[in-house]
Amino acid sequence: MEQIKTLIIGSGPAGYTAAIYAGRAGLNPVLYSGIQPGGQLTTTTIVENFPGYPQGVDGTQMMMEFQEQAARFGAVIRDGSIVKADLSNRPFHIVDERGNEMLAETLIIATGASAKYLGLADEEKYKGQGVSACATCDGFFYRKRTVAVVGGGDTACEEAMYLSSLATKVYMIVRKPYLRAADIMRKRVEEKENIEILYETNTLGLYGNDGVEGAHLVYRKGEADEKEYDLPIDGFFLAIGHKPNTDLFKGQLELDAQGFIVTKGNSAKTSVEGVFAAGDVADPVYRQGIIAAGSGAKAAIEANQLLNK
């Protein structure tokens, strides 16, 4: 059975940065890239808020450069996913999708979180061409344009407020007749002049020849006064939550109510010694590439400290 000092699951900014640091520390890390090599940044187009890229950079290209840097320091990058992880004893028994078994002295989990979508075919069709799940990442491209935010919770209100400082007009598409957000957030969006809330409204689809040009909406679906109409917009932002990719670790690690891995204090340490979490899988708040990268470095440093006790 293969013996590994540091196994990293996930290949976004957190996973690759952890591999860079672990490689430089001589830990001979092995990284499994998972079902979405490069993570969520590969679903966007130009990344402009990551330091070191003054002209912006294609998300996929940036992750390829992260991977090259990790490989330069000796990280072994493997395609595929981990399907079983027994964390009851250290070294941890890990199995990949091909049935290969490993014993890992330390484990860094960087499996990320997946944005929740409505399930419309058009969301996939226009992904990166008007559809986004991150206003902070992509809002800049919609300066002085018209956008819509789907959702009625705190996150949706925060996204709408952020976009309102950039876009000319922001619509909030809310399926309920009220906002679920805290009172202070609700008041902020209600009082913002360029935000309009479309209550009891659902999205049926999107349209556009070269990217999103509008949304097909329905007001009070299934009711007597149901009304379908088209809303011209340039950008469609999903803000209905994120699902952390932690199913593999349920019952083995401490998770919060939303399923995110709980880390100890300001560290990457989890409830199991030798297991560290980095990036969006342990971050329900910020969900930014730069923060994920920093947490990946933290996880690798702490893994190295444990191994050198």
C-alpha positions in Angstrom: 0.0 0.0 0.0 1.3 3.4 -1.0 2.6 5.5 1.9 2.1 9.3 1.6 3.3 12.1 3.9 0.8 14.7 2.8 -2.2 13.9 0.6 -4.2 16.9 -0.8 -7.7 16.4 -2.0 -8.8 19.2 -4.3 -7.1 21.4 -6.9 -8.3 25.0 -6.6 -6.3 27.9 -5.2 -6.3 26.2 -1.8 -5.2 22.8 -3.0 -2.5 24.0 -5.3 -1.1 26.4 -2.8 -1.0 23.7 -0.2 0.9 21.6 -2.7 3.4 24.4 -3.4 4.2 24.8 0.3 4.2 21.1 1.1 6.5 20.5 -1.8 9.0 23.2 -0.7 8.9 21.6 2.8 10.0 18.3 1.4 6.7 16.5 2.2 6.4 15.0 -1.3 2.7 15.8 -1.5 0.3 13.9 -3.7 -2.7 16.0 -5.0 -5.9 14.6 -6.4 -7.5 17.2 -8.7 -11.1 15.9 -8.3 -14.0 16.2 -10.7 -13.3 19.9 -11.4 -9.6 20.4 -11.8 -8.7 24.0 -10.9 -11.9 24.5 -8.9 -14.6 27.1 -9.3 -12.2 29.7 -10.8 -12.2 27.6 -14.0 -15.9 28.4 -14.5 -15.2 32.2 -14.7 -13.5 34.1 -17.5 -11.2 36.8 -16.4 -9.9 37.0 -12.8 -9.0 40.6 -12.0 -8.8 40.7 -8.2 -6.0 38.3 -7.6 -2.6 40.0 -6.8 0.1 39.6 -9.4 -2.1 39.8 -12.5 -2.5 43.6 -13.2 -4.2 43.0 -16.5 -6.3 40.1 -15.2 -6.0 36.5 -16.1 -8.2 33.7 -17.5 -9.3 31.6 -14.5 -8.3 28.3 -16.2 -4.9 29.7 -17.2 -4.2 30.9 -13.7 -5.0 27.5 -12.2 -2.7 25.8 -14.8 0.1 28.1 -13.6 -0.6 27.2 -10.0 -0.4 23.5 -11.0 2.9 24.0 -12.8 4.4 25.8 -9.8 3.2 22.9 -7.5 4.8 20.4 -9.8 8.0 22.3 -9.9 8.4 21.7 -6.2 7.8 18.0 -6.5 4.0 17.7 -6.0 2.5 14.7 -7.8 -0.7 15.8 -9.5 -3.2 13.0 -10.2 -6.4 13.1 -12.1 -9.4 11.6 -10.5 -11.2 11.7 -7.2 -11.0 10.2 -3.7 -14.0 8.0 -3.0 -13.3 6.7 0.5 -11.5 8.2 3.4 -11.3 6.5 6.8 -10.2 9.1 9.3 -10.6 6.9 12.4 -6.9 6.1 12.6 -3.7 7.8 11.6 -2.2 7.2 9.0 -5.5 7.6 7.2 -6.8 4.9 4.8 -7.6 6.6 1.5 -9.1 5.0 -1.7 -9.3 6.6 -5.1 -11.9 6.0 -7.8 -9.6 3.4 -9.4 -9.4 1.4 -6.3 -5.9 2.4 -5.4 -5.3 2.4 -1.6 -3.1 4.8 0.3 -2.0 5.5 3.8 -1.7 9.3 4.4 0.2 10.6 7.5 -1.5 14.0 7.0 -4.5 15.0 4.9 -5.4 18.4 3.5 -9.0 18.7 2.4 -9.5 21.4 -0.3 -12.6 20.1 -2.0 -14.3 23.5 -2.2 -18.0 24.3 -2.3 -20.3 24.2 -5.2 -22.6 27.1 -5.9 -26.3 26.2 -6.0 -28.1 26.8 -9.3 -31.7 26.7 -10.2 -31.2 23.7 -12.5 -32.0 25.5 -15.7 -30.3 24.3 -18.9 -29.7 28.0 -19.8 -27.5 28.4 -16.7 -25.0 26.0 -18.1 -25.4 27.4 -21.6 -24.5 31.0 -20.5 -22.0 30.2 -17.7 -19.2 32.6 -18.1 -21.3 34.6 -20.6 -23.6 36.4 -18.3 -24.3 33.8 -15.6 -22.3 34.0 -12.4 -22.4 32.8 -8.8 -20.0 35.4 -7.5 -20.7 39.1 -7.7 -17.4 40.0 -6.1 -15.6 38.0 -8.8 -17.5 39.2 -11.8 -19.4 42.3 -10.9 -16.7 44.6 -12.4 -17.7 43.5 -15.9 -21.2 44.9 -15.4 -20.4 48.5 -14.7 -23.2 50.7 -15.8 -25.2 47.8 -17.0 -28.4 46.0 -15.9 -28.2 42.8 -13.8 -30.4 40.5 -11.8 -29.7 38.6 -8.6 -31.6 35.5 -7.7 -32.3 34.9 -4.0 -33.9 36.6 -1.0 -31.5 35.8 1.9 -28.6 37.8 3.4 -26.2 36.6 0.7 -28.5 37.8 -2.1 -28.9 41.2 -0.4 -25.2 41.5 0.0 -24.6 40.6 -3.6 -27.3 43.1 -4.8 -25.8 45.9 -2.6 -22.3 45.2 -4.0 -23.6 45.2 -7.6 -25.6 48.3 -7.0 -22.4 50.3 -6.7 -21.3 49.1 -10.1 -24.4 48.5 -12.2 -27.0 51.0 -13.3 -29.9 48.8 -12.3 -30.1 45.7 -10.1 -33.2 43.5 -10.0 -33.7 41.0 -7.2 -35.7 37.9 -8.3 -37.3 36.6 -5.2 -39.7 33.6 -5.3 -41.3 34.4 -2.0 -43.5 37.5 -1.2 -40.8 38.6 1.3 -37.0 38.7 1.9 -35.6 36.1 4.2 -32.7 38.4 5.0 -32.1 40.1 8.4 -34.0 43.3 8.9 -30.9 45.5 8.4 -30.1 43.9 5.1 -33.7 44.1 3.9 -33.9 47.8 4.7 -30.7 48.5 2.8 -31.9 46.9 -0.4 -35.4 48.3 -0.1 -33.9 51.8 0.3 -31.3 51.6 -2.5 -32.6 53.6 -5.4 -31.2 51.4 -8.2 -32.4 48.0 -6.7 -35.8 46.8 -7.6 -37.2 43.7 -5.9 -39.4 41.4 -7.9 -41.4 39.4 -5.3 -43.2 36.1 -6.1 -41.2 35.7 -9.2 -39.4 32.7 -10.7 -37.0 32.3 -13.6 -38.1 30.1 -16.4 -35.0 30.6 -18.6 -32.5 33.0 -20.2 -32.1 34.3 -23.7 -29.4 36.0 -25.8 -27.5 35.4 -29.0 -24.0 36.2 -27.7 -24.4 35.9 -24.0 -27.2 36.8 -21.7 -29.6 39.5 -23.0 -32.5 38.8 -20.7 -34.5 36.4 -18.5 -37.9 34.7 -19.0 -39.7 35.3 -15.8 -43.1 34.3 -14.3 -44.9 36.2 -11.6 -47.0 34.2 -9.1 -46.6 30.9 -10.9 -49.7 28.6 -10.6 -51.9 31.4 -9.4 -54.9 32.9 -11.1 -53.0 36.1 -11.9 -49.9 34.3 -13.2 -48.0 36.4 -15.7 -45.0 35.5 -17.9 -42.7 38.2 -19.2 -39.2 38.9 -20.4 -36.8 41.1 -18.4 -33.8 42.6 -20.4 -30.6 42.1 -18.4 -26.9 41.8 -19.1 -25.9 39.6 -16.1 -27.6 36.9 -14.1 -26.2 36.3 -10.6 -27.1 33.3 -8.5 -27.1 33.9 -4.7 -29.1 31.0 -3.3 -26.2 29.5 -1.4 -23.2 27.1 -1.7 -23.0 23.4 -0.9 -19.6 22.4 0.6 -18.2 19.3 -0.9 -18.0 17.4 2.4 -20.2 14.3 1.9 -17.1 12.1 2.1 -16.3 13.3 5.6 -19.8 13.4 7.2 -19.7 11.6 10.6 -15.9 11.8 10.7 -15.2 15.5 11.0 -17.0 18.3 12.8 -19.2 20.2 10.3 -21.3 23.2 10.9 -25.1 23.3 10.2 -24.5 24.1 6.5 -22.0 21.2 6.2 -18.8 23.3 6.1 -15.8 21.9 7.9 -15.2 23.5 11.3 -11.5 24.5 11.9 -10.0 25.4 15.2 -9.5 29.1 15.9 -7.3 30.8 13.3 -5.8 27.5 12.1 -6.6 25.0 9.4 -6.8 22.2 12.0 -10.0 20.1 12.1 -11.5 18.0 14.8 -9.2 15.1 13.8 -5.5 15.5 14.4 -3.6 15.3 11.1 -6.5 16.4 9.0 -6.5 20.0 7.8 -9.1 22.0 5.8 -8.4 24.8 3.4 -10.4 27.0 1.0 -14.2 27.2 0.4 -14.8 23.8 2.0 -14.2 25.5 5.4 -15.2 29.1 4.5 -18.9 29.9 4.3 -18.2 33.7 4.5 -15.6 35.0 2.0 -15.3 32.4 -0.8 -12.4 34.2 -2.5 -9.5 32.8 -4.4 -6.9 34.8 -2.5 -8.3 33.7 0.9 -8.4 30.1 -0.3 -4.8 30.3 -1.4 -3.7 31.7 2.0 -5.6 29.0 3.9 -3.9 26.4 1.7 -0.5 27.7 2.8 -1.6 27.6 6.4 -2.7 24.0 6.1 0.6 22.9 4.6 2.6 24.7 7.2 0.6 23.1 10.0 0.9 19.7 8.4 4.7 20.1 8.2 4.8 21.2 11.9 2.9 18.1 12.9 5.1 15.8 10.9 8.2 17.3 12.4 7.2 17.1 16.0 
